[in-house]
């Protein structure tokens, strides 16, 4: 069985990646940790000490556009980039659309290591020579359909909302919040377990993604898989699978998106129709098996020593 060494990063992504037929060894004593409130620990994941790592076939490292400004992240990456002697893959979770480090700085950091980007836009803007785009995937059966019973507010995610305001479009969201009721996950509502979070989504009806820079946010996919009506910006390929007014709403005009939210709040039947259509789309587009197949191809390429450029 393939053996993979890594350290925790985005737990939702780690959880899906652990569905590969592999034994994972996660470093347990770094600045990153696995939150069981976000996902349970899979059976094929073991936690090990940095000073006693087992022999593995591959290591997965992580970067984002802010890594040069966050010493703990940078030290962790550089330590294991230089220490691990075997094949390595870097996941770049960010996008330098409006902030963060330059392509040149990222290139200097990752060198010729193979890099995975989370959206077509991120892949194009980073322009790293040894990189590819892998769309994330999830197991649809883990996300039960909502009953739309909680139709009084729009759901939005709050991850460090005071940091990187341009990336999160904080000014635009503040204007929308003056006009419409927004429920912030992570600020207004918090959950003690993954099951509690899924139960919350199984009653919600509308999800809003205002960020122009976040490459394929996982929370939006979770909302679509639950059948929530999704209203989102369109800078990372969203209009390739969302048809405006059919299976979601997609635009880079925040006033237009706010009006779409207003219409959905006023018409539960509309939210249900849009949400159910979006759920069907998400089950196809964000297939767990397609995601894992791309990773199987990538790992085979890396272990064979071939180039990953597309």
C-alpha positions in Angstrom: 0.0 0.0 0.0 1.1 3.5 -0.8 2.5 5.4 2.2 2.1 9.2 2.3 3.6 11.7 4.8 2.0 15.1 5.3 0.9 17.6 7.9 -2.6 18.9 8.5 -3.8 21.8 6.4 -7.4 22.3 5.4 -9.1 19.5 7.2 -11.9 19.1 4.7 -9.4 18.7 1.9 -7.2 16.3 4.0 -10.3 14.2 4.7 -11.3 13.8 1.0 -7.7 13.1 0.0 -7.5 10.4 2.7 -10.0 8.4 0.6 -7.1 7.3 -1.6 -6.1 3.7 -1.1 -3.1 4.7 1.0 -1.7 4.8 4.5 -1.3 8.4 5.7 1.1 9.6 8.4 0.3 13.1 9.6 2.8 15.1 11.6 1.3 15.6 15.0 3.7 18.2 16.5 3.6 21.1 14.0 1.8 24.5 14.0 -1.0 22.8 12.1 -3.6 20.3 13.6 -6.5 18.2 12.6 -9.8 19.5 14.0 -12.3 16.7 14.7 -15.0 19.4 14.9 -14.5 19.7 11.1 -14.0 16.1 10.1 -13.5 12.8 11.9 -10.1 11.1 11.6 -10.2 8.4 8.9 -9.1 4.9 9.8 -6.1 5.1 7.4 -4.7 8.2 9.1 -2.0 7.9 11.8 -0.4 10.7 13.7 3.4 10.6 14.1 6.2 12.6 15.6 8.4 14.8 13.4 11.4 13.1 15.1 10.2 9.6 14.3 8.6 9.6 10.9 8.2 6.2 9.2 9.6 5.4 5.7 7.0 6.7 3.1 6.7 6.8 -0.7 5.7 10.5 -1.0 5.2 13.7 1.0 2.5 16.3 0.4 3.4 19.9 1.3 1.2 23.0 1.4 1.4 26.7 0.5 -0.9 29.6 -0.2 -0.5 33.2 -1.4 0.2 34.5 2.2 2.9 32.0 3.2 5.7 34.5 2.9 3.9 36.7 5.4 3.1 34.0 7.9 6.4 32.7 9.6 4.9 29.4 11.0 3.6 28.4 7.6 6.8 29.3 5.9 9.1 27.5 8.4 7.0 24.3 8.2 7.1 24.3 4.4 10.8 25.0 4.1 11.7 22.5 6.8 10.1 19.6 5.1 10.8 20.7 1.6 14.5 20.5 2.5 14.3 17.6 5.0 12.2 15.0 3.1 14.4 13.2 0.6 11.8 11.4 -1.4 9.2 12.6 -4.0 7.1 15.6 -3.0 3.9 17.3 -4.2 2.9 20.8 -3.2 -0.7 21.9 -2.9 -1.2 25.6 -3.5 -4.5 26.4 -1.8 -4.5 30.1 -2.7 -4.7 32.4 -5.7 -2.8 35.7 -6.3 -5.7 37.4 -8.0 -5.7 40.4 -5.7 -3.2 39.9 -2.9 -0.4 37.7 -1.7 3.0 36.9 -3.1 4.0 37.1 -6.7 4.5 34.2 -9.1 8.2 34.8 -9.1 8.3 34.6 -5.3 6.2 31.4 -5.4 8.4 29.9 -8.0 11.5 30.6 -5.9 9.8 28.9 -3.0 8.6 25.7 -4.7 11.3 25.4 -7.3 10.7 22.5 -9.7 8.4 20.6 -7.3 5.1 19.5 -8.8 2.3 21.8 -7.7 -1.5 21.3 -7.5 -3.8 24.4 -7.9 -7.5 24.4 -6.8 -9.0 26.4 -9.7 -8.3 27.1 -13.4 -7.8 30.7 -12.5 -5.3 30.0 -9.8 -3.4 27.7 -12.1 -3.3 30.3 -14.9 -2.3 33.2 -12.6 0.4 31.3 -10.7 1.8 30.1 -14.1 4.1 27.6 -12.3 5.9 25.4 -14.9 5.4 22.1 -13.1 1.7 22.5 -12.0 -1.8 21.3 -12.8 -5.3 22.0 -11.7 -7.3 19.4 -9.7 -10.9 20.2 -9.0 -11.8 19.1 -5.5 -14.4 16.4 -5.0 -16.6 15.1 -2.2 -18.7 12.0 -1.5 -22.2 13.1 -2.3 -23.8 10.6 0.0 -22.2 12.3 3.0 -24.2 15.5 2.3 -27.9 14.9 2.9 -30.4 17.1 1.1 -31.8 20.1 2.9 -35.5 20.4 3.7 -35.3 24.2 3.3 -37.1 24.7 6.7 -34.7 27.5 7.8 -35.4 30.0 5.1 -35.0 33.2 7.1 -31.4 34.1 6.4 -28.5 33.7 3.9 -25.6 31.5 5.0 -22.1 32.8 4.6 -18.8 31.5 5.9 -16.6 33.5 8.3 -13.0 32.4 8.3 -10.8 35.0 10.0 -13.1 37.7 8.6 -10.9 40.6 9.9 -7.9 39.3 8.0 -7.2 39.7 4.2 -10.4 41.9 3.7 -9.8 42.4 0.0 -9.6 38.7 -0.6 -12.8 38.1 1.3 -14.5 41.2 -0.2 -15.3 42.4 3.3 -16.4 45.9 2.2 -18.9 44.5 -0.3 -20.3 42.0 2.2 -20.8 44.8 4.7 -23.0 46.6 2.2 -25.0 43.5 1.5 -25.4 42.9 5.2 -27.0 46.3 5.7 -29.8 45.2 3.4 -30.2 41.5 3.9 -30.0 39.0 6.9 -26.7 37.1 6.8 -25.9 34.2 9.1 -22.1 33.8 9.5 -20.9 30.2 10.1 -18.0 30.6 12.4 -19.3 33.9 13.9 -23.0 33.7 14.5 -23.3 29.9 14.6 -20.5 27.4 15.6 -20.6 23.7 15.8 -19.0 21.1 18.1 -18.9 18.4 15.5 -18.9 17.7 11.8 -22.4 16.0 12.2 -23.8 19.2 13.8 -22.5 21.3 10.9 -24.1 18.9 8.3 -27.3 18.9 10.3 -27.4 22.7 10.2 -26.9 22.7 6.4 -29.7 20.1 6.1 -32.2 22.8 7.1 -30.7 25.9 5.3 -31.8 27.1 1.9 -29.5 29.9 0.6 -25.7 30.2 0.4 -23.7 33.3 -0.6 -20.1 33.4 -1.7 -18.9 37.0 -2.2 -15.1 36.4 -2.7 -13.6 37.0 -6.1 -10.3 35.5 -5.0 -11.1 32.3 -3.2 -10.4 29.4 -5.5 -13.3 27.0 -5.4 -14.3 27.4 -1.7 -15.2 24.0 -0.3 -18.0 25.5 1.8 -19.8 26.5 -1.4 -19.6 23.0 -2.7 -20.9 21.6 0.5 -23.9 23.9 0.2 -24.6 22.9 -3.4 -24.3 19.2 -2.5 -27.0 19.8 0.2 -29.2 21.5 -2.3 -28.9 25.0 -1.1 -29.5 27.7 -3.7 -26.0 29.2 -4.3 -25.3 32.8 -5.2 -21.7 33.3 -6.1 -19.0 35.4 -7.8 -17.6 34.1 -11.1 -13.8 34.3 -11.2 -12.7 30.6 -10.8 -14.7 28.9 -13.5 -18.1 29.0 -11.8 -20.1 29.9 -15.0 -18.7 26.7 -16.6 -21.2 24.7 -14.5 -23.6 27.3 -13.0 -26.2 28.6 -15.3 -27.5 31.9 -13.9 -31.1 31.5 -12.7 -31.2 27.8 -13.4 -29.0 25.9 -11.0 -27.6 28.9 -9.1 -26.8 32.6 -9.6 -23.4 33.7 -10.8 -22.1 37.3 -11.4 -19.3 39.6 -10.5 -21.7 42.5 -9.9 -22.4 42.4 -6.1 -25.5 44.5 -6.5 -26.9 41.9 -8.9 -26.0 39.1 -6.5 -27.7 41.0 -3.6 -30.9 41.3 -5.7 -30.7 37.5 -6.4 -30.5 36.9 -2.7 -33.5 39.2 -2.1 -35.5 37.2 -4.7 -34.6 33.9 -3.1 -35.5 35.1 0.4 -38.9 36.2 -0.9 -39.7 33.0 -2.7 -38.9 29.7 -0.9 -40.2 27.7 -3.9 -37.7 29.4 -6.1 -34.9 28.6 -3.7 -35.9 25.0 -3.6 -36.0 24.7 -7.4 -32.6 26.4 -7.9 -31.1 24.4 -5.0 -32.2 21.0 -6.2 -30.9 21.7 -9.7 -27.6 22.9 -8.2 -27.4 19.7 -6.1 -27.6 17.6 -9.3 -24.9 19.6 -10.9 -22.6 19.4 -7.8 -22.9 15.7 -7.6 -21.6 15.5 -11.2 -19.0 18.3 -11.2 -17.5 17.7 -7.7 -17.3 13.9 -7.9 -15.1 12.3 -5.3 -14.0 9.6 -7.6 -13.0 12.1 -10.3 -11.0 14.0 -7.7 -9.3 10.8 -6.5 -8.6 9.6 -10.1 -6.7 12.9 -10.8 -4.7 12.4 -7.7 -3.9 8.8 -8.7 -2.7 10.0 -12.0 -0.6 12.7 -10.4 1.0 10.4 -7.9 1.8 7.9 -10.6 3.5 10.7 -12.6 5.5 11.9 -9.6 6.7 8.4 -8.6 7.6 7.7 -12.2 9.6 11.0 -12.3 7.6 12.5 -15.2 6.7 16.1 -15.8 3.3 17.3 -14.5 3.0 20.3 -16.8 -0.3 20.5 -18.8 
